[in-house]
Amino acid sequence: MQALSKEVHSEYNSVHLASIVLYLCFMQVGFVPRQVTRLTGVPYSTLNLWAKNGLVRPSIATAEGSGTERIYSFTDLVALKVAFELRKAGVTTRSLKRVVEFLRTNEGFEIPLAEARLIVSGRDVIVVKNKSELISALQNPGQACLSFVLDLPRTLGELTQLVDAKTDFAVGVLPSSKPSARKQPAAIETQHTKRSIG
């Protein structure tokens, strides 16, 4: 009964979180720069730079002279957080702009950094299109990448079914509690002893 209660509670939390995200995305809840920096970790100077160079502009309101503030949507916050994480992973701002342009032009994303699933792989940024299709968005834009993801739970399940614990059990070897000191070969010890005596 308690396990069922935990499962119901977990399901409720998932639905509740999804409803909050939907509300934030579709009700145009606005965030001013001081809130954005607190929520995303993006420094204020970086926020300004990205708004000016067009990497991530506020979609609700732009600052129009003194006394006005930029207002960002929740989707903008997601894009800012993703851009910030990509920057921390070593992707330059210039490269980020190229990735965004590629995703808008070729993949049809309206707000690419908030919509696309991205992976940093070495010096490339990879777009995850589906379970089996990955494409380069930076080094070789549009080129498919070789992808192979091992399904570890399935592999473990298959292996567990194949092994019959009664007949195919391997002998276990426990590691010793202390690492054994390496001994010198006997011949070397003997020569050393002879030198010191003689």
C-alpha positions as CSV (number, residue, x, y, z in Angstrom):
1,M,0.0,0.0,0.0
2,Q,2.9,2.3,0.9
3,A,4.6,1.6,-2.5
4,L,1.4,2.5,-4.3
5,S,1.1,5.7,-2.3
6,K,4.7,6.7,-3.3
7,E,3.9,5.9,-7.0
8,V,0.8,8.0,-6.9
9,H,2.7,10.9,-5.2
10,S,5.5,10.7,-7.8
11,E,3.0,10.7,-10.6
12,Y,1.2,13.7,-9.0
13,N,4.6,15.6,-8.8
14,S,5.3,14.9,-12.5
15,V,1.9,16.2,-13.6
16,H,2.2,19.2,-11.3
17,L,5.7,20.1,-12.7
18,A,4.4,19.7,-16.3
19,S,1.5,22.0,-15.6
20,I,3.8,24.6,-14.1
21,V,6.1,24.5,-17.2
22,L,3.1,24.7,-19.5
23,Y,1.7,27.7,-17.6
24,L,5.1,29.5,-17.7
25,C,5.6,28.8,-21.4
26,F,2.1,29.8,-22.6
27,M,0.9,32.5,-20.2
28,Q,3.8,34.8,-21.1
29,V,5.1,35.2,-17.5
30,G,7.8,37.8,-17.7
31,F,11.2,38.0,-16.0
32,V,13.3,41.2,-15.7
33,P,17.1,41.0,-16.0
34,R,17.8,40.8,-12.2
35,Q,15.5,37.8,-12.0
36,V,17.0,36.2,-15.1
37,T,20.6,36.4,-13.8
38,R,19.5,34.9,-10.4
39,L,17.6,32.1,-12.1
40,T,20.0,31.2,-14.9
41,G,23.4,32.1,-13.5
42,V,24.1,34.2,-16.6
43,P,26.0,37.3,-15.6
44,Y,24.3,40.6,-16.3
45,S,27.1,41.7,-18.7
46,T,26.7,38.5,-20.7
47,L,22.9,39.0,-20.8
48,N,23.4,42.5,-22.2
49,L,25.9,41.2,-24.8
50,W,23.6,38.4,-26.0
51,A,20.6,40.8,-26.2
52,K,22.7,43.2,-28.3
53,N,24.3,40.7,-30.6
54,G,21.1,38.7,-31.1
55,L,22.1,35.4,-29.6
56,V,19.2,35.4,-27.1
57,R,16.9,38.5,-27.2
58,P,14.0,39.0,-24.8
59,S,10.9,37.9,-26.5
60,I,8.3,39.8,-24.4
61,A,9.9,43.3,-24.3
62,T,13.1,45.0,-25.3
63,A,14.5,48.0,-23.4
64,E,13.5,51.2,-25.2
65,G,15.4,54.0,-23.6
66,S,16.0,54.9,-20.0
67,G,13.4,53.7,-17.4
68,T,12.5,50.6,-19.4
69,E,13.7,47.0,-18.9
70,R,14.0,44.0,-21.1
71,I,11.5,41.3,-20.2
72,Y,12.3,37.7,-20.9
73,S,9.8,34.8,-21.2
74,F,10.3,31.4,-19.5
75,T,11.4,30.0,-22.9
76,D,14.0,32.7,-23.1
77,L,15.3,31.5,-19.7
78,V,15.7,28.0,-21.0
79,A,17.6,29.3,-24.1
80,L,19.8,31.4,-21.9
81,K,20.6,28.5,-19.5
82,V,21.4,26.2,-22.4
83,A,23.6,28.9,-24.1
84,F,25.4,29.5,-20.7
85,E,26.0,25.7,-20.3
86,L,27.3,25.5,-23.9
87,R,29.7,28.4,-23.2
88,K,30.9,26.7,-20.0
89,A,31.5,23.5,-22.1
90,G,33.9,25.5,-24.4
91,V,31.6,26.6,-27.3
92,T,32.5,30.2,-28.3
93,T,29.8,32.8,-28.7
94,R,30.6,33.0,-32.4
95,S,30.1,29.2,-32.7
96,L,26.8,29.4,-30.7
97,K,25.5,32.0,-33.2
98,R,26.4,29.6,-36.1
99,V,24.6,26.7,-34.3
100,V,21.5,28.9,-33.7
101,E,21.5,30.0,-37.4
102,F,21.8,26.5,-38.6
103,L,19.0,25.2,-36.4
104,R,16.7,28.1,-37.5
105,T,17.4,27.8,-41.2
106,N,17.7,24.0,-41.6
107,E,15.8,22.4,-38.8
108,G,13.0,24.9,-38.5
109,F,13.4,25.7,-34.8
110,E,11.9,29.1,-33.7
111,I,13.9,29.3,-30.5
112,P,16.7,26.8,-31.2
113,L,18.5,26.8,-27.8
114,A,15.2,26.2,-26.0
115,E,13.8,23.5,-28.4
116,A,16.7,21.4,-29.7
117,R,18.5,18.7,-27.8
118,L,22.2,19.4,-28.1
119,I,25.3,17.5,-27.2
120,V,28.8,18.9,-27.1
121,S,31.3,16.4,-28.6
122,G,34.8,17.6,-28.7
123,R,34.8,20.7,-30.9
124,D,31.4,20.0,-32.4
125,V,27.8,20.6,-31.3
126,I,25.5,17.7,-32.2
127,V,21.7,17.9,-32.6
128,V,19.7,14.9,-31.4
129,K,16.9,14.5,-33.9
130,N,15.6,11.1,-32.6
131,K,16.8,7.9,-31.0
132,S,19.0,7.0,-34.0
133,E,19.7,10.2,-35.8
134,L,22.4,12.7,-34.8
135,I,23.6,15.6,-37.0
136,S,26.4,18.1,-36.7
137,A,25.4,21.7,-36.2
138,L,28.9,23.3,-36.1
139,Q,31.8,21.4,-37.6
140,N,30.0,19.8,-40.6
141,P,26.5,21.3,-40.4
142,G,23.9,18.9,-41.6
143,Q,26.2,15.9,-41.8
144,A,24.9,12.8,-40.0
145,C,27.0,11.5,-37.1
146,L,27.6,7.8,-36.4
147,S,25.6,7.0,-33.4
148,F,25.4,3.9,-31.3
149,V,23.9,4.0,-27.8
150,L,24.2,0.8,-25.8
151,D,21.0,0.0,-24.0
152,L,22.6,-1.1,-20.7
153,P,19.4,-2.2,-18.8
154,R,18.3,-4.4,-21.8
155,T,21.8,-5.9,-22.0
156,L,21.9,-6.6,-18.3
157,G,18.4,-8.2,-18.5
158,E,19.4,-10.4,-21.4
159,L,22.6,-11.5,-19.6
160,T,20.7,-12.2,-16.4
161,Q,18.3,-14.5,-18.3
162,L,21.2,-16.4,-19.9
163,V,23.0,-17.1,-16.7
164,D,21.6,-19.9,-14.6
165,A,22.9,-19.3,-11.1
166,K,22.9,-23.0,-10.3
167,T,25.1,-24.1,-13.1
168,D,27.0,-21.2,-14.5
169,F,28.2,-19.4,-11.4
170,A,31.7,-18.2,-11.5
171,V,34.1,-18.6,-8.6
172,G,34.5,-15.2,-6.9
173,V,37.9,-13.9,-5.9
174,L,37.9,-11.3,-3.2
175,P,40.7,-8.7,-3.3
176,S,43.0,-8.7,-0.3
177,S,42.5,-6.0,2.2
178,K,46.1,-4.7,2.0
179,P,48.0,-4.3,-1.3
180,S,50.9,-6.7,-1.3
181,A,54.4,-5.1,-1.5
182,R,56.4,-6.0,-4.5
183,K,59.3,-8.3,-3.8
184,Q,62.6,-8.1,-5.6
185,P,63.6,-11.3,-7.4
186,A,65.7,-13.6,-5.2
187,A,68.8,-13.3,-7.4
188,I,69.0,-9.5,-6.9
189,E,68.5,-9.8,-3.2
190,T,71.4,-12.3,-3.0
191,Q,73.8,-10.1,-5.1
192,H,72.9,-7.1,-3.0
193,T,73.6,-9.1,0.2
194,K,76.9,-10.4,-1.1
195,R,78.1,-6.8,-2.0
196,S,77.3,-5.4,1.4
197,I,79.0,-8.3,3.2
198,G,82.1,-8.4,1.0
